Amino acid sequence: MKDIYKKQAVQVKKAAIEAIKKAKDRYKGVCLVMAPIFTEENIGEGYIQRVKAIDDEVLNETFNIYVDFETKNTLPTITLVDDRHMLITMMPFSKNCANAVADIARHCNIVYTHSVMRAMPDIQGEYVHNIYRQKNVFYVWDVHGSVPEEFALSDNYYEAQNAGAGEELFINTANIIITVNHAMKHHLEKKYSRELDNVVVLPIFHLGESDSEQIMAIKRSVFYPMAVYAGGVQEWQNIPLMQKTVQTAGDKYGYKMFISKPDEYLEMWKDAKEPQNYFLGRKSPAEVVEEYKACHFGFALRDDITVNNVACPTKIIEYIQYGIVPVLKTEKIGDFVDMGMQYISYEEFADSAPGFEQYSSMARGNFAVLDKLMQAHNDGVAELKGKLYEKFNV
C-alpha cells in the first residue's frame, strides 16, 4: 500500500512540474500556495477569505498551485481548477508526499504560506518542514494570527509548542513576512529579540457599500443612543462583562443583541431585568449590516492579551464603517487607536450616555481611520506585489 502512495506522489510531482514549465510561458510567474484553495463551501471562513483576497489582489497575474495536506487516507491528487489555479492534495505524515512538494517548490518562483498552521508537524506531519528548508526557494509567510498564543490561551500547550516550532522556522527562513498590522510586527520582534526588516504590513478586510453622510443623517434622525453586539458567546467575547455593563447602564441606551446562540446568552443573563428598549435574537449578516445604520455604540470587550493585541477584528472595522463607536475593555487591539480611533471604555458607557454632538464627533473621526486602513491596505498590496514580481522577473 505504501508503494501505491509513493508512486502516486511521484506522478503528481511530475505532472505539477510539467504544468509549471508551461505556465511560466503564459504567466509572470508560478506561486506554490500552502493553503486549502477557496471554494463556495469554505469561503465563509475568515482564514479562507484572506487566502482568496491575496489571490485576487496580489497573485492575480501568476499561476497558483494550492497544496492541501489535510486529506487523510486518500491517494495524492492533482487537479487543474481553471486556467490560473491548480490544486494538489497530499497525505499528511508522509515523507514521500512532503518531499514531492519540496521538489515542486524548487521549480516555482515563490512559495507563499498562509499561517504557521501549514507547518505544524502534529497536523501536517513531521516531514513538512522539509518543504521550507530548500535552497534557492523564495519563501513568503503570511502570519494571519498569533497561533501559539491562541493554543496556549485554551490550555493546549502541546499544540502551542508545535505552532511555536513552526513560527520559529518561518522567522528564520521566510524572505518576506506578511502581517495584518504593525502590532503583530512588534510582537514578533519582541518575541524573537530581533528587528525584522522583511515585514510587509497588509490589512485585508471587506467593505460593503456605504455612504458616511447618509449613515450619519440616519443616526441623527433616530438618535436615542443605541448599542449593538453581533457575534457568538465564546469565552473571549466577555459576554458576562457585557451583560453586567448593560445592566448597569440600563435605560440610558437601547440595545440590539444579535447572538448566534440566544439560549446560551440567556443562560448567562439569568433573571436580570431587561432594559425597556432591548432586542435579543438572530439575524443574517446582511440584516445585521442594515441594523448597524441605526446604532451608535458597539461592544468589543476584548481582554488585554497578545492574541487580541495583534488582531485586526472585522467587527471593529464594520463598526467604524457604519458610524458605530466601539465600546472597549482595552484599547490595545491592533493599530486602531494608534491610527486615531475614538472609543469609549465600558465603564464610561455604563456611567453616562454621550450626547449626539460628542457621539458624532467620535464617529466622524473614525471615518478618517477607515481611510487610513484603506491606504494601509493599498500600500501593502503595492509593496508586496512589487517585491514578488521583482522576484518573478529574475
N, C-alpha and C positions, 0 to 999 in steps of 0.2 A: 504493500500500500504506500509506503514512504517513497518508493521509486516512482510511483504514479504522480505523486505531488511534486517530486523533484523534476520529473520530465515536463510536467505542465508548467512549472515555474520557469524553466529554461525556454519553453516555447513562447510564453508570454513575454519574456525578456527579448527574444529575437524579434518578435512581432513589433514590440514597442520601439526598439532601436531602428527598425526599418521605417516605421511611421515617422520617427524623429528626423531621419535623413530627408524624407520627402517634405516634411513640414518646414524645415529650415530654408527650403527654396521658395516657400509660399508666404511665410510669416517673418516678422522681425526677429523672432527667437522662439525657443521652446522652454517652457517652465514646468518643472515637476512640482506639483502642489500636494503636499502631505496633508490631506484632509478628505473627508467624505464630500462627494460632489452634491451640489444643491439640487433638490427635486421639489415637486409640488407637495410631496408628503412631509418634507422636513424643513421647508423654508420658513416656517413659523418660529423656529428656534433662533435665539439671538446669535449664537455662535455661527450658524449657517448663513444668517443674514450678512454677517461681516465677510464670510468667505465669498459670497456672491458679490458683495459690494467691491471687494478687491478685484475680483474677476472682471466686473463691469467697468470699473474706473481706472484701474492700474494695468491689469494684464489683459487689456482689451485688444491688443494688436499681436498677441502671441498665441501659439498653440499650447494648450494647457492640458497636462496629463495628471489627473487626480489619482491618488493612491489611498486606498482604504484597507487597513489591516484589521478590521473588526468583523470580518466574515469568517466564522469558525466552521471547521469540518466540511468545507467545500473546496473544490479544486480552484486554483488561481485562474482568474479570467481577465480578458482584455476586451473592451467594448468601445467602438467609435460612437460617441454620443451624438455628435454633429460635426460640422466642418472644422470647428475650433476646439473641441473638447473630446478627451478620451478618458475612460475610467478603467483603472486596474484594481482588482480586488486580490488581496493576498491573505494567506492564513497567518494569524499571529503565532508567536512562539515557534516559528520555522526558520532555521538558519538558511535554508535554501531560498526561501521567499525573501528574506531580508537582504541576502547577498545579491539576488536578482535585481531588486530595486536599487541597490547600491551601484550595480553595473549600469542600470538605466540612467541613474543620476549623472554618471560621468559623461553621458552623451548629450545632456541638456545644458542650456546656458545658466539656468537658475534652479535652485531648489527652494521653494517657498513653503515654510512650515507654519501652520496655524495652530498655535498653542503648544505648550510643553506636554500636553496630553498625548501628542503624537510620538513622544519619545519616552514614555513611561514603560519600563520593562515588564511590570506586572500586568499591563494592559496589552501592549503591543508585542511583547516577547523580549527575551534577554539579548537577542541579536540585533534589535532595531537600531542600537547606537552605531552599528557598522555603517549605516547609511550616512551618518553625519560625520564620519571621520575619513572621508575620501579626499585625496589631494586634488588640487586644481578644480574643486567644485565650489561655486559661489552660493553661500547659504544666506537665506533671509528667515528670520524668526519673528513672527507676528505674535506678540506676547499674549494678547487677549485679556488675561487677568492674573492675579496672584494665586496661582493654583496651589502651591504648597501651603500657603496660609489658609486657603479655603478648606483644605482637607484637615488641617490642624484645628480649625475652628469647630469642626464636627467630631473632634477627638479621634480622627482616623490617622494616627501618626505613621502607620506603615505606608499608606498612600502618600502622605506628606513627604516622607523620606524619599520615595521613588520620584515624586514630582520635583523635589529639590535636586536630585541627581540629574534629571533631565534639564532642569533650568541651568544648572552649573555647566552642563555640556554646551548649551547654546551660548551662554555668556562667553565661553572660551573659543567657540568655533564660528559663530554667526558673523558674517561680513556686515550685515545690516540688521538692526533690531528695531521693530516697529512697536510703538506704544500708543495708547489712546490719549495720553495726556502727559504733561511734564511731571506730575506727581508720581506716576509709575517709573519714569526715568530716574527720578531722585531716589525712589525706594530701592531700585536695583543697584544704583551707585553706592548707597549707604550699606546695603546688604552685603555686597561683594567688595567693598572698600576700594573702589577704583572709579575713575572718571570714564564714562562711556561716550566716546566721540563718534560712534557709529549709529546713533539713535535717530530715527525719524519719527516725529510725533504726528500721528494721523488719527484724529477722532472721526468716527463714522456713525452717522445717525440718519434717520429717515424722517423728513419733514413733510407733513401733509399740506394741503392748500390752506392758507390763512392770510388775513388782512388785519394788521395790527390796529389800524384806526377803526375798522368795523368792529373788531373784538372789544376795544375799549368803549365804543359807543354802546354796545350791548350791555357791558358791565355797569356803565353809568346809569342806564335806563332801569336796571333791575337792582340797583345797589341796596342790598341788605347783605352784609358780609357773609359769603357762602364758602365753607371749607369742603374740600373733596379728598377722597382717597380711593384709588383704584388699584387693586392688586390682591395678593394672597395673604395668608395668615401665618406664614413661616416665622420662625423664631426671630430671625434677623430683621423682620419688619417692625418689631417692637409694638405689636398690637396692644398689649396691656397698657403700655405708656400712652399710646394714642387714645385709648378708651378713657383713661384717667384724665387726660388733657381735655377731652370732650366733656366729661362730667364736670370738671372744674369750670370750664368756660361757659357751659350751659347755654342759655338762650341769647348770649351775645352774638352768636352766629347761627346760620343754618348749616346743615350737614348733608352731604351726599356721599354715602359709603358704598362703593361698587366692589363687592367682595366675591372672590371666586368660590369661596365656601362659606356662605352666610351662616349655616348651622354651627360651624366651629367658632365663628366670630361671636355668635350669640352665647355659646357656652362660656366664653371668656367674659362676656358682658354681664352675665348672671342676672341679678334682679335690680340692677342700677336703673334709675329713672332716665327715660329718653328725653332729650330736648324737644321743644314743640315742633320745630321745623327740622325733621330728621327723616332721611330715606336710607334704607338698607336693602340691598338686593344685588342682582347680577345684571350686567348689560354687556353687549358686544363691544369690541374695541371701537368700532365706528360710532356707536351710540355714546360711548364714554367721551369721545372727542367732541361731539355736539354738546354734551353736558359741560365740558370744560369751559365753553364760551361764556357761561353764566356763573362761573366760580371765580373766587378771588384769592383763596389761600389753599395750599395743598400740602398734605403731610408727607414727609420723607424723613422719618425718625431713625436714621442710621446711627450705629454706635461709632465711637472714635477708635477704630481698629484698622489694621493695614488693608484688609480686604475692601473696606469702604473708602479709605483714604486715597486709594489708587484707582477707584472706579469712575466710570462716566455714565451714570444711570440714565437710561432713556426716559424714565419718569420725570426727572428734573428738566431735561431738555423739552419734553412735552409741556411741562408746567410753564416754563418761561416763554415758550412759543405762543401759548394761549393766554398770556397775561395773568398767570397764577403765581403768586408769591410763595416760594417754598417755606414751610414751617419745619425747622431743623432741630435735631438734638445736638449735632456737631456740625460746624462749618467746614470741617476737614474732609470734604468729599471732592476728589479730583481737583480740577483747576478752576472751578466755578467762582469761588469767592475771590481768588487771585485775579480773575478777569473782571471783577466788579459786581458780581451778582448780589442783589439785595434780597434779604430774607428776614424772617423773624424767628426767634427761638420759641420752643414750645411753651416756655414759662411766660414769655411776653404775650403769646397768643392767648393763653388761659387768663391772663391778668386783665387785658382790655383789648377791645376791637379797634384797629386803626380806622380813621375816617376815610372817606373816598379820596381826598386830596393826597393824604400820606400813602395810601394804597396805590393810587395812580402813579405817583412819582416813582415808587419802587418797581412797579410793573413795567413802566416805560423804560426805566434804566436797564431792566433785564432784557428788553428787546435789543439793546446795544450789545449785550453779552452774547445773544444769539448770533448777531452779525460777526462778532469776534470768533465764535465757534465755527461759523461757516468759512471764515477766512482761514482759520487754522486747518480746516479740512482741505480747502482748495490748495493751500500752501503745501500741506503734507502730501497730497496726491501728486502735485507738480514735482516736489523734491524726490519722492520715491520713484516716479516714472523716469526722471532724469538720471538717477543713479542706476536703475535697472537697464534702461535702454542703452545707456553707455556701455554696460556690460554686454548686452546683446550684440552690439556692433563691433565688439572686439574680434 
